[in-house]
Amino acid sequence: MTVHTGPRAAKTRSGAHNPGKPLAYLGSLILESPSTNYVRLSRYSKGASYNQNLRLSSASSQRRTIVEMPAYNSRFNEEMDGYIPRLIGNVPLLPLRTRTRGPAEVLPSPNPPLPPNESPEWGDSFDIVDEALQLFRANTFFRNFEIQGPADRLLIYGILFISECLSKIRPTHGVRDATKEVMNSALDLNFSVPGDPGFPLNQMYEPPHDRQDAEQLRQYLAQVRQELATRLLARVYEDSEDGKPSKWWLSFTKRKFMGKAL
């Protein structure tokens, strides 16, 4: 069976991952086979890989079938080992690995410690911030996203905030200038939350029940924003030899997940 990737995917004839060029997106495949109606595909983002079974709808006589790859959903929708987080509206207050004060339950640090540009494996220390950073480059190409659980709403928010942070980093910025710009945005508490007139995704998010819940949600999202900003900066400058940001990360600056921005 010959596999041709879509125009935005890294080129490979076999469908296998090329270690020299990490896949950021695998959007559609054209499969040529006279009889295959089931295929297992692997998709990759830096630091994580995901496998997915796709059933093809074509008849056995059809030679060419286009398979559209869906965006990644959050693993926290299901894999919480019985833990049920509090919901404000329909946004879950998932535990975070953070030192910032706020309503989030604090997760333990990895043992042994990891560099700030790396995420732990799935487990006690892995949080929704790690997941948003891992899935950002794959999901940001998609204009449609099917919400399958409450954690997806937090994932969406995280990906949109990463885009906002990247838009503030200029190719000429050193780490000091970039940190100033990004952290100013992360520390600013004057941002919209679900239910506010300026929130861009109110059709997908339920508003908080009252003003007290709205303030607690704002405090929680402030923790998420600060953790995302800190960990993103560590990644953008992790391989910098000239003190400049990663061109690969900045190449996603103009991408808008779901066509939205915070």
C-alpha positions in Angstrom: 0.0 0.0 0.0 1.3 3.4 -0.9 0.7 6.3 1.4 0.9 10.0 0.2 0.7 12.6 2.9 -1.1 15.9 2.7 0.7 19.1 1.7 1.5 20.2 5.2 2.8 16.9 6.4 6.5 15.9 6.4 7.1 13.8 3.3 7.3 10.0 3.8 6.4 7.2 1.4 5.8 4.6 4.1 3.8 6.7 6.6 6.5 6.1 9.2 8.0 8.8 11.3 11.2 10.4 10.0 13.3 11.0 13.2 15.2 13.8 11.4 12.1 15.9 10.8 9.5 15.7 13.6 5.9 15.7 12.3 4.0 18.7 13.4 0.9 17.9 11.4 -0.6 15.0 9.5 -3.8 16.2 8.0 -5.0 14.0 5.3 -3.8 10.8 3.6 -4.5 9.3 0.2 -4.3 5.6 0.5 -4.0 3.4 -2.7 -5.1 -0.1 -2.1 -7.6 -2.4 -3.9 -8.8 -4.1 -0.7 -7.7 -2.4 2.4 -10.5 -1.0 4.6 -8.7 -0.7 7.9 -5.4 1.0 8.7 -3.5 1.9 11.9 -1.8 5.3 11.7 0.6 7.1 13.9 0.9 10.8 14.4 3.7 12.6 16.1 4.3 15.9 17.9 7.6 16.7 19.5 7.8 14.9 22.8 4.9 12.6 22.2 3.4 10.2 19.7 -0.2 9.1 19.4 -1.6 6.1 17.6 -5.1 5.9 16.1 -7.2 3.3 14.4 -9.1 4.6 11.4 -11.7 2.6 9.4 -11.9 3.5 5.8 -15.4 4.0 4.3 -14.4 3.1 0.7 -15.6 -0.1 -1.0 -13.0 -2.7 -1.7 -13.1 -1.8 -5.4 -12.2 1.8 -4.8 -8.6 2.6 -5.4 -8.2 6.0 -3.8 -9.6 7.1 -0.4 -9.0 10.4 1.4 -8.8 10.1 5.2 -9.1 13.3 7.2 -7.2 13.2 10.5 -9.1 14.7 13.4 -7.4 17.0 16.0 -6.1 15.6 19.2 -8.4 15.6 22.2 -7.2 15.8 25.8 -6.3 12.6 27.6 -7.6 14.2 30.8 -11.2 13.7 29.6 -10.9 10.0 30.7 -7.5 9.1 32.2 -7.9 10.7 35.7 -7.9 7.4 37.7 -11.2 8.2 39.3 -10.4 11.8 40.1 -13.3 14.2 39.4 -12.2 17.8 39.2 -14.4 20.7 40.2 -16.2 22.4 37.3 -16.8 26.1 37.0 -19.3 26.4 34.2 -18.0 23.6 32.1 -14.3 24.3 32.6 -12.5 21.8 34.9 -10.0 23.0 37.5 -7.5 20.3 36.8 -4.4 20.0 39.1 -1.3 21.9 38.0 2.4 21.5 38.6 2.9 25.1 39.7 4.3 27.4 42.4 1.9 30.2 41.6 -0.7 30.7 44.3 -4.3 30.0 43.3 -7.1 27.5 43.5 -5.4 24.7 41.6 -4.5 21.5 43.4 -0.7 21.3 43.2 1.0 18.3 41.6 4.4 17.0 42.8 7.5 17.9 40.8 9.1 15.2 38.7 11.6 13.0 40.5 14.4 13.2 39.3 13.9 16.9 38.3 13.7 17.8 34.6 15.0 20.8 32.7 12.3 23.5 32.3 12.0 22.8 28.6 11.0 19.2 29.1 7.7 17.6 30.3 7.5 14.4 32.4 5.9 11.3 31.1 2.2 10.7 31.7 1.8 10.2 35.4 1.6 12.1 38.7 3.4 15.2 37.5 2.0 15.5 34.0 -0.6 18.3 33.7 -2.8 20.0 31.2 0.0 22.6 30.6 2.3 19.9 29.4 -0.4 18.5 27.2 -1.2 21.9 25.6 2.5 22.4 24.8 2.8 19.0 23.3 -0.3 19.2 21.2 -0.1 22.9 20.2 1.9 22.4 16.9 -0.4 19.6 15.7 -3.7 21.0 16.7 -3.1 24.6 15.6 -3.6 23.6 12.0 -7.2 22.6 12.5 -10.1 25.0 12.1 -12.6 22.4 13.5 -12.4 20.6 16.9 -14.9 18.2 18.4 -15.1 18.6 22.2 -15.3 15.2 23.8 -15.1 16.2 27.4 -14.5 19.1 29.9 -10.7 18.9 29.7 -10.9 19.8 26.0 -12.1 23.3 26.9 -9.0 23.8 29.0 -6.9 22.4 26.2 -8.4 24.8 23.7 -7.8 27.7 26.0 -4.2 26.7 26.5 -3.5 26.4 22.8 -5.0 29.8 22.1 -2.9 31.4 24.9 0.3 29.8 23.5 -0.6 31.4 20.2 -1.0 34.8 21.9 2.4 34.4 23.6 4.2 33.5 20.4 2.7 36.6 18.7 4.5 38.7 21.2 8.0 37.2 20.5 9.9 38.9 17.6 12.6 37.1 15.7 15.1 39.6 17.0 14.1 39.2 20.7 16.6 37.9 23.1 15.3 35.8 26.0 15.2 38.9 28.3 13.0 40.9 25.9 10.8 38.0 25.1 10.3 37.1 28.8 9.2 40.7 29.5 6.6 40.7 26.7 5.2 37.3 27.4 5.2 37.5 31.2 3.5 40.9 31.1 0.6 39.2 29.2 0.6 36.2 31.5 0.6 38.3 34.7 -2.1 40.7 33.5 -5.4 39.8 35.3 -7.5 41.9 33.0 -8.5 39.1 30.6 -11.9 37.7 29.6 -13.3 34.5 31.0 -16.3 32.5 29.8 -19.4 34.6 30.2 -17.6 37.9 29.6 -18.7 39.8 26.4 -15.2 39.8 25.1 -14.6 36.0 25.5 -14.3 34.6 21.9 -15.7 31.1 22.6 -18.8 31.8 24.7 -20.9 29.5 22.4 -18.8 26.6 23.6 -18.3 27.5 27.3 -20.9 27.9 30.0 -20.6 31.0 32.1 -19.8 30.8 35.9 -22.7 30.6 38.2 -22.0 33.8 40.0 -19.3 36.5 40.5 -17.5 34.4 43.1 -17.1 31.5 40.7 -16.0 33.9 37.9 -13.3 35.3 40.1 -12.1 31.8 41.1 -12.0 30.7 37.4 -10.0 33.9 36.6 -7.5 33.0 39.3 -7.2 29.4 38.0 -6.7 30.5 34.4 -4.1 33.0 35.6 -2.2 30.1 37.0 -2.5 28.2 33.7 -1.4 31.3 31.8 1.7 31.8 33.9 2.8 28.2 33.7 2.3 28.1 30.0 4.3 31.3 29.5 7.2 30.1 31.6 7.4 26.6 30.0 6.9 28.0 26.5 9.8 30.4 26.9 12.0 27.6 28.0 11.2 25.7 24.8 11.4 28.6 22.4 15.0 29.3 23.6 16.1 25.8 24.5 18.4 25.4 21.5 19.3 29.0 21.0 23.0 29.4 20.2 22.8 33.1 19.1 20.3 34.2 21.8 17.4 34.3 19.4 14.1 32.4 19.5 13.5 29.2 17.7 12.4 29.9 14.1 10.5 26.6 14.1 8.3 27.7 17.1 7.8 31.2 15.6 6.7 29.7 12.3 3.4 29.0 14.0 2.8 32.6 15.0 0.3 33.3 12.2 -1.6 30.0 12.8 -5.0 30.3 14.5 -6.4 27.2 16.1 -10.1 27.1 15.2 -9.7 30.5 13.6 -9.9 32.1 17.0 -7.7 34.3 19.3 -8.0 35.3 22.9 
